[in-house]
Amino acid sequence: MSSFSSRMCTHALAVVALSLAGTAASAQSQADADLEAISATTLTMPKYKQYLDATVNLANVAAKDPNLATRLDGYGEKSLSEQVKLLDGVPQVRGAISAAGLTTRDYVLTQGALLQAGMAYAMTKGTAVPVDSIVKKAGVSRANLEFYQKNEAEIGRLAKEAEARAPKLPDDDEDEVDGSYDDAGEDVGDDDSGEAAE
């Protein structure tokens, strides 16, 4: 998808990283609250489709306003509430998301839940890592992990369709490298051994 969309997807990864890092107590407390909110978000196929529609809408907005990425700089490093405030503060962004039937909070939480479930599923797929261990240690929603597992092929198919609908932005070519994750958290760069390239 677009570099704008890719930047927006970095948030969930930042939340996971913050929850595992040894940060200050207040930052850790915020990261824990954000992780809990993401884990409490229930993924469904209709919600996933709305998320993809909103992401395509955002890519269209970014194509019309080259300065938008600058206005949203630092998005991925912010807390959930700060992200929602930032997105709500840009009328075109808020409108692009709401046109898909989501609030900005729904969009941010769905984005985080998708990435969280996708990463957790990737850690269990083809490995000896038990699902119970991932659910307990990472705080991943078992229902979301099962949703991702059951719908992996459809998630990937719909993400590719959404990518085809989105405008190609000037710096998209720089973001498309093997070993990266697409907007659904799907590993798009596997090597022949079946392990994700780094």
ChimeraX attribute file (.defattr): number of C-alpha atoms within 10 A of each C-alpha:
attribute: neighborCount
match mode: 1-to-1
recipient: residues
	/A:1	23
	/A:2	27
	/A:3	20
	/A:4	24
	/A:5	18
	/A:6	19
	/A:7	17
	/A:8	22
	/A:9	23
	/A:10	18
	/A:11	24
	/A:12	27
	/A:13	17
	/A:14	17
	/A:15	26
	/A:16	21
	/A:17	12
	/A:18	20
	/A:19	21
	/A:20	14
	/A:21	11
	/A:22	10
	/A:23	12
	/A:24	8
	/A:25	9
	/A:26	9
	/A:27	14
	/A:28	17
	/A:29	14
	/A:30	17
	/A:31	24
	/A:32	18
	/A:33	16
	/A:34	22
	/A:35	24
	/A:36	14
	/A:37	14
	/A:38	28
	/A:39	25
	/A:40	16
	/A:41	18
	/A:42	16
	/A:43	22
	/A:44	15
	/A:45	13
	/A:46	9
	/A:47	17
	/A:48	19
	/A:49	16
	/A:50	21
	/A:51	25
	/A:52	24
	/A:53	22
	/A:54	26
	/A:55	28
	/A:56	24
	/A:57	23
	/A:58	24
	/A:59	25
	/A:60	18
	/A:61	18
	/A:62	21
	/A:63	18
	/A:64	12
	/A:65	11
	/A:66	13
	/A:67	10
	/A:68	17
	/A:69	16
	/A:70	10
	/A:71	13
	/A:72	18
	/A:73	13
	/A:74	14
	/A:75	21
	/A:76	20
	/A:77	16
	/A:78	15
	/A:79	19
	/A:80	25
	/A:81	12
	/A:82	13
	/A:83	21
	/A:84	20
	/A:85	13
	/A:86	19
	/A:87	22
	/A:88	17
	/A:89	13
	/A:90	13
	/A:91	10
	/A:92	17
	/A:93	23
	/A:94	19
	/A:95	20
	/A:96	22
	/A:97	27
	/A:98	17
	/A:99	14
	/A:100	19
	/A:101	16
	/A:102	20
	/A:103	19
	/A:104	22
	/A:105	17
	/A:106	19
	/A:107	24
	/A:108	22
	/A:109	26
	/A:110	25
	/A:111	26
	/A:112	30
	/A:113	27
	/A:114	29
	/A:115	26
	/A:116	28
	/A:117	28
	/A:118	23
	/A:119	22
	/A:120	25
	/A:121	23
	/A:122	19
	/A:123	15
	/A:124	17
	/A:125	13
	/A:126	10
	/A:127	8
	/A:128	8
	/A:129	12
	/A:130	11
	/A:131	17
	/A:132	12
	/A:133	12
	/A:134	18
	/A:135	17
	/A:136	11
	/A:137	9
	/A:138	16
	/A:139	19
	/A:140	25
	/A:141	23
	/A:142	18
	/A:143	17
	/A:144	23
	/A:145	25
	/A:146	15
	/A:147	20
	/A:148	28
	/A:149	18
	/A:150	11
	/A:151	14
	/A:152	15
	/A:153	12
	/A:154	12
	/A:155	22
	/A:156	18
	/A:157	12
	/A:158	15
	/A:159	22
	/A:160	16
	/A:161	11
	/A:162	19
	/A:163	19
	/A:164	12
	/A:165	15
	/A:166	20
	/A:167	20
	/A:168	16
	/A:169	17
	/A:170	11
	/A:171	11
	/A:172	15
	/A:173	11
	/A:174	8
	/A:175	15
	/A:176	17
	/A:177	12
	/A:178	14
	/A:179	16
	/A:180	18
	/A:181	20
	/A:182	22
	/A:183	27
	/A:184	27
	/A:185	27
	/A:186	23
	/A:187	19
	/A:188	16
	/A:189	18
	/A:190	14
	/A:191	12
	/A:192	8
	/A:193	7
	/A:194	9
	/A:195	13
	/A:196	16
	/A:197	15
	/A:198	10
